[in-house]
Amino acid sequence: MAEKSRIEPLGKHHDRAAFSSGSDPLDQYFKNQAGQAVEKKLAAVFVLTPDGKTVHGYFTLSSFVVKLDELPEKIAKKLTKMGEVPATLIGRLARSVAVKGKAVGELLLADALKKALLGSATVASWAVVVDAKDEKAAAFYQRYGFARFPHTPNRLFLPMNSIRELFEEQEASVVPAATEVTSAAEPQPPEQS
């Protein structure tokens, strides 16, 4: 991705019909439901675009609730006496087959985590939660520190404190990347290494 790209909220000008991630459920959601989800305030949908029209990837963020009995007991005991904690859900994350192998998934994840972290300062969120579509996706998230829920193996979480530490570490050692990507209305997230 030599061209300059940016991550921005999904709009009517983005070409959803041409997007293909190689996963029919992710593609169908993006083509047929993402716009409605935004309109109904069910999810915030963000796209990576090189030109304001073409979509190289997308992710969704929404509020979520984690029941304490779903978490590892050691973690749940330290949180609260309440039965649940607020979280942020990355409902979907997909990159186009056109940019496979160019770290677009990592870039989308970094931006989603950064947005979740920034949002948690305004609306409390203990962690980011993902529902991995399969074992390969679960392994992708685990490489970035996500842990599995004990009774729902393809559901993973990363506490907000860990996300904060991740960005603090990367900001201290980040080297300018050859690919320049900006996030509309927010500072650029550090590159994943």
C-alpha positions, 0 to 999 in steps of 0.5 A: 500500500504505497498510496496514502490511505485513511480510516474514516466513518462509512459513508454513502460514497464508499463502494461497498458493492466492490468489497471482497474479503473472501468471507461471504458473511463478512462481505454480505454484512458490509454490502447489505447491513452496515449502512443500516447498522450505522443509521440505526446506531447499532454499530459504528462502521469505519473503513480504510480507503486510499481514495475516499471510495475504494474500501480496503477494509472495515471494522465495526465498534459497538457497546457490549456487556460482559457477564462476570461469570463468563470471565476467568474467575481470577479476573472476575473476582478483581472487578466488581460485585456487580454481575457485569461490566461494560465493554466495546465489541469489535463486531466485524473486522475484514480486509479486502483480498486486494490488500492481502499480506499488506498488514491491513488487518493489523492496521484495522485492529490497531485503529479499532483498539485506539478508538475503543481506548479513546472512547473509554475515557468518555463512556466506560469500557473495561475491555475490547471483546471480539467474536472470532469467526474461526480458529485462524481469526482467534489466533490472529487476535491472540497474537495481540494479547487477546485472551479467550473466554473460558466457556466461549472459545472463539470469544476473546477479550483484551482489557483496556489497561492492556490496550493503554500499555500497548500504545504507551510501549509502541509510542515510546519505540515507534519508527515512522512506517513507509505506509502513511495512514491517517485516521479521520478526525483522530491521531494516527494509531501506532503501527503494529509490529 
